[in-house]
Structures are given as structure tokens and as C-alpha cells.
Amino acid sequence: MQDQTATALVVEYLNRAAAHHGEGHVTRDDVDTAMRLGCGLPQGPLAHLDDLGIDVAIAMLDDAGVRPAAILIRMACDGRLGRRVGRGFYEYDRPDTGQTGAPRDAGLSGEPRPLRRLGVVGSGTMARGIAQVGAVAGLHTTVVARTDERAALARAQIGRSLTAAVSRGRLDEPTRMTAEECLTTSADQATLAGCDVVVEAVAEDADIKRRVFAALAAACPTDTVLATTTSSLSVAACAAAAGRPADVLGLHFFNPAPAMRLVEIAATATTSARTVATAHALVRRLGKVSVHSADRCGFIVNYLLFGYLNRAISALERGEVQAEEFDATIRAEFGYPMGPFALLDTIGLDVSLAILRRLHDEFGEPCFAPAPVLSALVAAGRLGRKTGTGFLSEIPRTRPRQTAMAGNAAAGGVR
């Protein structure tokens, strides 16, 4: 039973990814790159479908009582059945095609603005991580916090993180020293006036973000790129608050920012080509990989990931699976770095519940309606790793070595 449930869970996730691509929300390369780098999966969902076989996937979906995505039906009718016939989502009989795709900024029409100075608004984990990455990349980076005390604390915490990176062999001492010299902190938004890009990384609250963007519009010259780290709120609403929509987009880093390679870029209908090109150039300068998403709640990764996680919880509620054994099955059968219940416990059940509620409010899809047991665990204070209990009965509260999949933990819609 657990093997069957695991197969059904994964093939439903693959089907949703195919539908997301087929409906025009994301390109083939971007959805595969996002799920590989954002969740640490061994391959992207469309490459996985090609390996599985499109006709085989359709049969598996039929067995699970799930309607195949329209794009899968079209592909089957066209004989594009995947790797074994030489073409599916990818083409396998041409030496110049593969699954890496073109560079993420290929084909952009805008000319990026020069990048010398980066601003970060906020002093939490995500803000500090982005600032650290910017400083390590040699950008003069200014962190603006709410108070002088918070600004000083953020500076000290980033300094400790840089020192720890040296001790772990991830950074050399000269780079650490240069990064320290590139970093400034302040409580005055006027210090952002000379920045080329300013990234807002404050609480995931629409009213707070709107206030921040209104203030940034007043503090920063026209043509400064203004980015929000949200993946669950409307980028367009932030742009409206700024009153200069051409300069605003989403720039969703994953947590922890120094370790995670993926950045989701979400432009609105009014974002200028130069703003988009500058965002891609910034991500490349930071040594990361960008994917482009529509301005939709959850962007790519959280939209696909949390439907999968919530379905796993529902299977647990129905008595089809046991958490520990099911996680082991997912790891063994599909090569995922973590099973769904370990991942939920690592993310935090309260964070997961908040993300699901936001996705359900936005889309109304049944897969996003939070499973009752999740709400019950949160109400009981069993929040996962941070409290020592969650779906898994006993969880070490010391953090294991970070995996990409766990790295999506606080990367989602709530920080």
C-alpha cells in the first residue's frame, strides 16, 4: 500500500508540474531547474516524465483516478512519449539539446544597469543572508533595519556567519575581509539612495510591504530596481505601492541564502525589460541560478511542493501510510533527499500551515486545503524540528547538514 501511495503521490506532483508548464506559467527549463535546485530533487519533473514515458505516466494517473494534464494527452497523441522514442519534453536524438537549457537570461531584450551597490531592507535571517551574499560578491551592500540596535545586531550576526564560513572551508580569509569592508548597516533609508538594486526582505505581511515600497520610492532615484522577496503575496501590489511599477519585481531567494543556489524572478506585466535584465545580472553576479516565474502565489517551487506535501498528510490521515516508513519509501524509490514528513517537520508545521492557507485562499484548489491533522498539530504546539515533535515522534532539535530540499524550509511564503 505504501509503495502504491508513494507512486501516486509523486506522479500527481509530476502531473501538476506538466500542467503548470502546459498552461504557460513556466518554461520547461525553468520548472525543471527550480525543482532540482529548490528542492534538491535528482531531476526536474518534466525530465522525470520523459524518463518514465508519457504514456506510462498517463496510465499511472488513470490508475490513481487523476485526470492527466492536457499537455500530456497532446504529447501522447503526437507520439512524443519521452526518452525511449527520442523526444518528449526534451529531444534526445539531437546532440545539441539536453536538459540544461539556455542561460536563464538568454533572449532578454533589456540592457542591465551597472551593479555596484546593493541595498537590503530588513534584519531577519533572509535579509542577513542576502546581504552576506552581496558583500561576498564584492557589491557595496547596505542593510537598513528598523532601529540602530537591530542594524548593529545584524552586522554582528553577518560577521559571525562569515567567520563560520571560513572555519568550514567555504570562504577564504581575504574574501571574508573584503566582504566585511563592503558591508554597512543603518536604520536610515536615505542610505539606500545610491543603490542600484534594493531588496525588501521584511515580514510577509502585505501592509508592511506596501509601506516599505512607498518609502523606498521616496528614498531611491527613479530607475533603481526595487525587489521583494515574497513568493506568496502580489508583486504587482508592491509595485502599485511604489508608484513606479516598471522598477519593481519579485526576487525570491531560498533559505539559507548563502547556501541555496536558486532565485525565482517574478516580473509583472508592467516591469520594464531593463529591470528584468538587471535582476538576472544580479543573480548571476551573486553566483546563483535564476528562473522566471509568473507573478502567482507560490511562484514555481512552493506552488508545486506544498500540494505534494499536503497530499502526503491526507494519506496519513486516511491510514494509508506511516510517516517514518513512508519517508523511507520516498527516499528509496525516487531518490528524494527527504520524505514529505521529515521535510514538513524541518520547514515547521506552523510555516507550512500558513503557506497552505495562503495558497488555498489564492487558488481554491482542494490540494491546498490544509489537512486537519496539520492544523491540530500546530494547535497542540507540535511544530516540527524547532519544538522536537511533529509528524515524526522524536526529532533532534539540532539541525542536520542542510540539504537543498530542507533549504526550502523558510524559503516559502512565510518568514
Summary of the structure (lengths in Angstrom):
residues: 415
radius of gyration: 21.5
end to end distance: 36.2
largest distance: 63.4
contacts: 1496
relative contact order: 0.13
helix: 51%
strand: 11%
